[in-house]
Amino acid sequence: MRDMGKTTQVPVVQGILSANDEIALQNQALLRQHRILTVNLMASPGAGKTSLILRSIEALRTRLRIGVVEGDIASSVDADRVAAGGTAVVQINTGGQCHLDAPMVRRALATLPLPELDVIIIENVGNLICPVDFHLGEDLNVMIASVPEGDDKPYKYPGIFTAVDAIVINKVDLLPYLRFDMQALRKLVLGMNPDVRVFAVSCESGAGIEEWTQWLEQQATTKRQA
C-alpha cells in the first residue's frame, strides 16, 4: 500500500541546470577560441539594457567590434534598433520563458560572424531572478539598476547583486527628482559583493558612459591577450 504521507523529491531543477551548464561550457570554449569577451547583461524591464548597449556600441565603434544577442519573450523591437546602426545582432524570442539559457545562446552564436567580433553583449530577458541561475558561457555578468526602481533593490533581489561582476546604475539624470541614496546603495552593494564594480551612468545624457566603456574595453583587451 502506498504511503500517502511520504514525499518523493525529484531533482528536476538540478538536472536542468546541469544540462544547461554542460552546453554553457561548450559555448565558453567556442568563444575562448575566438577570444571574444562575452557579457551577460541583466536587468528588470525598462532599466535601460538596450540603451546601454547602443551607447556602448557608439562609444567603442572605432576600437571594438561588438555583436549582440537580444533576448525577449516576444518581438524584435530591440534587435531592430541595434541592427539599424549596422551591428551584427541575433534575436532570441523565448515564447514566455523568463530567461535565456545556454542552448538558446548556442544557436545564436552559430549565426554570428564570430571571427569578426571582439565582444558579444547578451541582453537577457528582463528579470532579476531567473537569469542569474542559468550560465550561458559568458565571461562577465553585469546588471543594470535604474534610479526610478529605488535604492532598495539589493534587499529585494540579493541573489543577482551578489553574483554579478559589475553594476550599472542608470538614469542618474533623474536623481534631482527622485528619492535615491546613491551612497547608501554603493555601501550596501559593496558589503554584499566587495569585488563588484559600480558605474553611475545616464544613457540619456551620456554621463558616466566613458568610464563604463573604458572598463569594458579593458576587459576585452585582457581576453584577447589571454
C-alpha positions in Angstrom: 0.0 0.0 0.0 1.4 3.4 -1.0 2.3 5.7 1.9 0.3 8.9 1.1 2.2 10.8 3.7 5.6 10.2 2.1 7.0 12.9 -0.2 9.4 12.0 -3.0 11.6 14.8 -4.3 12.6 14.6 -7.9 15.8 16.6 -8.7 14.3 18.1 -11.9 15.8 21.6 -11.5 19.2 20.3 -10.6 19.1 18.1 -13.8 18.1 21.0 -16.0 20.8 23.3 -14.6 23.4 20.6 -15.0 22.5 20.0 -18.7 22.5 23.8 -19.2 25.9 24.1 -17.7 27.4 21.5 -20.0 26.3 23.4 -23.0 27.4 26.7 -21.4 30.9 25.2 -21.1 30.8 24.4 -24.8 29.8 28.0 -25.6 32.6 29.2 -23.4 35.1 27.1 -25.3 33.9 28.4 -28.6 34.1 32.0 -27.5 37.5 31.5 -26.0 38.7 30.0 -29.2 37.8 33.3 -30.9 39.0 35.4 -28.0 35.6 37.1 -27.7 34.6 38.8 -24.4 31.0 37.8 -23.7 28.8 39.9 -21.3 25.5 38.6 -19.9 23.5 41.8 -19.3 20.6 41.5 -16.9 18.1 44.0 -15.6 14.4 44.4 -14.9 12.2 45.6 -17.8 12.7 49.3 -18.6 16.0 49.7 -16.7 17.9 50.5 -20.0 19.6 47.4 -21.3 19.2 48.2 -24.9 20.0 51.9 -24.3 23.3 50.9 -22.6 24.2 48.6 -25.5 23.6 51.3 -28.0 25.6 53.8 -26.0 28.5 51.2 -25.7 28.5 50.5 -29.4 28.6 54.2 -30.2 31.5 54.8 -27.8 33.5 51.8 -28.8 32.8 51.6 -32.5 36.3 52.5 -33.7 38.0 50.3 -31.1 36.0 47.2 -30.6 33.8 45.0 -32.9 30.7 44.3 -31.0 27.9 41.8 -31.7 24.7 41.5 -29.8 22.3 38.7 -28.8 18.8 40.1 -27.9 16.7 38.1 -25.6 13.0 38.9 -25.3 9.8 37.0 -24.6 8.4 38.3 -27.9 9.0 40.8 -30.7 12.3 42.1 -32.3 11.9 45.8 -31.4 15.3 45.9 -29.5 17.1 43.9 -32.2 15.8 46.2 -34.9 17.2 49.2 -33.0 20.6 47.6 -32.7 20.7 46.4 -36.3 19.8 49.9 -37.6 23.3 51.0 -36.7 24.9 48.2 -38.7 25.7 46.0 -35.7 25.6 42.2 -36.0 22.6 41.1 -33.9 20.6 37.9 -33.3 17.1 37.9 -31.8 16.0 35.2 -29.5 12.3 35.0 -28.6 11.8 32.7 -25.6 8.0 32.4 -26.1 7.3 33.0 -22.4 10.4 31.7 -20.8 11.7 34.3 -18.3 15.4 33.9 -19.1 17.9 32.8 -21.8 19.7 29.5 -21.5 22.8 28.1 -22.9 21.2 26.1 -25.8 19.4 29.2 -27.0 22.7 31.1 -27.0 24.5 28.2 -28.7 22.0 28.5 -31.6 22.5 32.3 -31.7 26.3 32.0 -31.8 26.0 29.8 -34.9 24.6 32.8 -36.8 27.0 35.5 -35.7 30.3 36.2 -37.5 32.5 35.2 -34.6 35.9 35.7 -36.4 34.9 39.4 -36.9 33.9 40.1 -33.3 35.8 41.2 -30.1 32.8 41.5 -27.8 29.3 39.9 -27.6 26.8 41.5 -25.4 23.8 39.2 -24.5 20.8 41.2 -23.5 18.9 38.7 -21.2 15.2 38.7 -20.7 14.0 41.5 -18.3 14.0 39.7 -14.9 16.1 39.9 -11.7 15.6 36.4 -10.6 15.8 33.6 -13.1 18.6 34.8 -15.5 21.4 34.6 -12.9 20.8 30.9 -12.4 21.5 29.9 -16.0 25.0 30.2 -17.2 25.3 31.0 -20.9 29.1 30.7 -21.5 29.7 34.4 -20.5 32.9 35.9 -19.1 31.1 38.7 -17.2 27.8 39.1 -15.6 26.5 42.7 -15.5 23.3 44.1 -14.2 21.6 47.4 -14.6 19.7 49.0 -11.7 17.9 52.3 -12.6 17.2 55.2 -10.3 13.4 55.0 -10.7 13.5 51.5 -9.3 14.7 52.7 -6.0 17.8 52.2 -3.9 16.3 49.2 -2.0 16.7 46.6 -4.9 19.6 44.8 -3.2 17.4 43.9 -0.2 14.7 42.5 -2.5 16.9 40.7 -5.0 20.2 39.8 -3.2 21.0 36.9 -5.5 21.7 38.9 -8.6 23.6 41.6 -6.7 26.0 39.1 -5.2 26.5 37.2 -8.5 27.5 40.0 -10.9 30.9 41.4 -11.8 29.6 44.9 -12.4 26.5 47.0 -11.6 25.5 49.9 -13.8 23.2 52.5 -12.1 21.3 54.0 -15.0 19.2 57.2 -15.3 21.3 59.2 -12.9 19.9 62.3 -14.7 16.7 61.7 -12.6 18.5 61.9 -9.2 17.4 65.5 -8.6 13.7 64.5 -8.9 13.6 61.2 -7.1 14.4 59.8 -3.6 17.5 57.7 -4.3 20.5 57.5 -1.9 23.4 56.6 -4.2 26.0 56.5 -1.4 23.8 54.1 0.7 23.3 51.9 -2.4 27.0 51.7 -3.1 27.8 50.8 0.6 25.1 48.1 0.6 26.2 46.6 -2.7 29.9 46.6 -1.8 29.0 45.0 1.5 27.3 42.1 -0.3 29.8 41.9 -3.1 33.2 43.5 -2.3 34.7 42.9 -5.7 31.9 44.4 -7.8 32.4 47.4 -10.0 29.7 50.1 -9.8 29.2 52.6 -12.6 26.7 55.5 -12.4 25.5 56.5 -15.9 22.8 58.2 -17.8 22.1 56.7 -21.2 20.0 59.7 -21.9 22.7 62.4 -21.3 25.8 60.2 -21.8 27.1 60.9 -18.2 29.4 58.1 -16.9 29.4 56.2 -20.2 33.1 56.8 -20.8 34.1 55.2 -17.5 31.9 52.2 -18.2 33.1 51.7 -21.8 36.8 52.1 -20.7 36.3 49.3 -18.3 34.6 47.1 -20.9 37.5 47.8 -23.3 40.0 46.8 -20.7 38.2 43.5 -20.1 38.1 42.8 -23.9 41.9 43.6 -24.2 42.6 41.2 -21.3 40.6 38.5 -23.0 42.4 38.9 -26.3 45.8 38.7 -24.6 44.9 35.6 -22.5 
